Amino acid sequence: MGAETSINQLVTLNNIDDHDAYLMSTGNNEVFIYIHNKDETREVDFGEEGSAYADQPICKIQAAENNKFFMIGIPSKRALGFFGLNRT
């Protein structure tokens, strides 16, 4: 993630191996996992099926309470995308 990228939304991910972790959407229409106490950012891979959502504006992100899934809203596709969350 570049220094000039804006952060649009942070969603707390609970119970991720005692780390302060967040699902983060950016102004470049990307989704990352941000781990605060490791000062680490990992890009979220949407996989082959999720490639239709690549580079589309994201209006909302939300993680399931158990952190096994997350959702993104894609207004240009009039769609919600649901994805599994690899917690390692």
LUMVOMAR-261310 format. One record per residue (C-alpha): y, x, z; residue in three letters. Coordinates in Angstrom, 1 decimal, padded with zeros to 4 digits. Last residue first. Layout:
N
<banu y="Y" x="X" z="Z" domar="ALA"/>
...
//
This chain:
88
<banu y="-017.3" x="-003.4" z="008.9" domar="THR"/>
<banu y="-016.2" x="-007.1" z="009.1" domar="ARG"/>
<banu y="-017.0" x="-008.0" z="005.5" domar="ASN"/>
<banu y="-015.1" x="-011.3" z="005.1" domar="LEU"/>
<banu y="-016.6" x="-013.9" z="002.9" domar="GLY"/>
<banu y="-014.2" x="-015.7" z="000.5" domar="PHE"/>
<banu y="-012.7" x="-019.1" z="000.0" domar="PHE"/>
<banu y="-010.1" x="-019.5" z="-002.7" domar="GLY"/>
<banu y="-007.9" x="-022.6" z="-002.7" domar="LEU"/>
<banu y="-006.7" x="-023.8" z="-006.1" domar="ALA"/>
<banu y="-003.8" x="-025.2" z="-008.1" domar="ARG"/>
<banu y="-004.2" x="-022.1" z="-010.3" domar="LYS"/>
<banu y="-000.5" x="-021.2" z="-010.1" domar="SER"/>
<banu y="-000.5" x="-022.4" z="-006.5" domar="PRO"/>
<banu y="-003.1" x="-019.9" z="-005.3" domar="ILE"/>
<banu y="-003.9" x="-020.5" z="-001.6" domar="GLY"/>
<banu y="-006.1" x="-018.0" z="000.2" domar="ILE"/>
<banu y="-008.9" x="-018.6" z="002.5" domar="MET"/>
<banu y="-010.9" x="-016.4" z="004.8" domar="PHE"/>
<banu y="-014.5" x="-016.3" z="005.9" domar="PHE"/>
<banu y="-016.7" x="-014.6" z="008.6" domar="LYS"/>
<banu y="-013.8" x="-014.2" z="011.0" domar="ASN"/>
<banu y="-015.3" x="-016.6" z="013.6" domar="ASN"/>
<banu y="-012.1" x="-018.6" z="013.8" domar="GLU"/>
<banu y="-011.9" x="-018.7" z="010.0" domar="ALA"/>
<banu y="-009.1" x="-016.6" z="008.5" domar="ALA"/>
<banu y="-006.0" x="-018.1" z="006.8" domar="GLN"/>
<banu y="-003.8" x="-017.0" z="003.9" domar="ILE"/>
<banu y="-001.0" x="-018.9" z="002.3" domar="LYS"/>
<banu y="001.2" x="-019.0" z="-000.9" domar="CYS"/>
<banu y="-000.5" x="-016.2" z="-002.9" domar="ILE"/>
<banu y="001.0" x="-015.5" z="-006.3" domar="PRO"/>
<banu y="-001.7" x="-014.5" z="-008.8" domar="GLN"/>
<banu y="-002.4" x="-010.8" z="-009.4" domar="ASP"/>
<banu y="-006.2" x="-011.2" z="-009.1" domar="ALA"/>
<banu y="-007.3" x="-014.8" z="-008.5" domar="TYR"/>
<banu y="-009.6" x="-015.0" z="-011.5" domar="ALA"/>
<banu y="-011.2" x="-011.8" z="-010.2" domar="SER"/>
<banu y="-012.6" x="-013.8" z="-007.3" domar="GLY"/>
<banu y="-016.0" x="-014.3" z="-008.9" domar="GLU"/>
<banu y="-016.5" x="-010.6" z="-009.4" domar="GLU"/>
<banu y="-015.5" x="-009.5" z="-005.9" domar="GLY"/>
<banu y="-012.4" x="-010.4" z="-004.0" domar="PHE"/>
<banu y="-012.1" x="-006.9" z="-002.6" domar="ASP"/>
<banu y="-009.6" x="-006.8" z="000.3" domar="VAL"/>
<banu y="-007.6" x="-003.6" z="000.4" domar="GLU"/>
<banu y="-007.9" x="-001.6" z="003.6" domar="ARG"/>
<banu y="-004.9" x="-000.5" z="005.8" domar="THR"/>
<banu y="-005.3" x="001.9" z="008.7" domar="GLU"/>
<banu y="-003.0" x="002.8" z="011.6" domar="ASP"/>
<banu y="-006.2" x="002.9" z="013.7" domar="LYS"/>
<banu y="-004.6" x="000.8" z="016.5" domar="ASN"/>
<banu y="-003.1" x="-001.5" z="014.0" domar="HIS"/>
<banu y="-006.0" x="-002.3" z="011.7" domar="ILE"/>
<banu y="-004.5" x="-004.0" z="008.6" domar="TYR"/>
<banu y="-007.0" x="-005.8" z="006.3" domar="ILE"/>
<banu y="-005.3" x="-006.3" z="002.9" domar="PHE"/>
<banu y="-004.5" x="-009.1" z="000.5" domar="VAL"/>
<banu y="-002.5" x="-008.5" z="-002.7" domar="GLU"/>
<banu y="000.1" x="-010.6" z="-004.4" domar="ASN"/>
<banu y="002.5" x="-007.7" z="-004.7" domar="ASN"/>
<banu y="004.7" x="-009.2" z="-002.0" domar="GLY"/>
<banu y="002.0" x="-008.7" z="000.5" domar="THR"/>
<banu y="-000.7" x="-010.7" z="002.3" domar="SER"/>
<banu y="-002.2" x="-009.4" z="005.6" domar="MET"/>
<banu y="-005.4" x="-010.2" z="007.4" domar="LEU"/>
<banu y="-004.9" x="-008.6" z="010.8" domar="TYR"/>
<banu y="-006.8" x="-006.3" z="013.1" domar="ALA"/>
<banu y="-006.1" x="-005.1" z="016.7" domar="ASP"/>
<banu y="-009.4" x="-003.4" z="017.3" domar="HIS"/>
<banu y="-012.0" x="-004.1" z="019.9" domar="ASP"/>
<banu y="-014.8" x="-004.3" z="017.3" domar="ASP"/>
<banu y="-013.2" x="-007.1" z="015.3" domar="ILE"/>
<banu y="-013.1" x="-009.9" z="017.9" domar="ASN"/>
<banu y="-010.2" x="-011.9" z="016.5" domar="ASN"/>
<banu y="-008.5" x="-011.4" z="013.2" domar="LEU"/>
<banu y="-004.8" x="-012.2" z="013.5" domar="THR"/>
<banu y="-003.1" x="-013.5" z="010.4" domar="VAL"/>
<banu y="-000.1" x="-011.6" z="009.0" domar="LEU"/>
<banu y="002.0" x="-013.0" z="006.2" domar="GLN"/>
<banu y="004.5" x="-012.0" z="003.5" domar="ASN"/>
<banu y="004.6" x="-008.2" z="003.9" domar="ILE"/>
<banu y="007.0" x="-006.4" z="001.5" domar="SER"/>
<banu y="005.9" x="-003.4" z="-000.5" domar="THR"/>
<banu y="008.4" x="-000.6" z="-000.9" domar="GLU"/>
<banu y="006.4" x="001.9" z="001.2" domar="ALA"/>
<banu y="003.3" x="001.5" z="-001.0" domar="GLY"/>
<banu y="000.0" x="000.0" z="000.0" domar="MET"/>
//
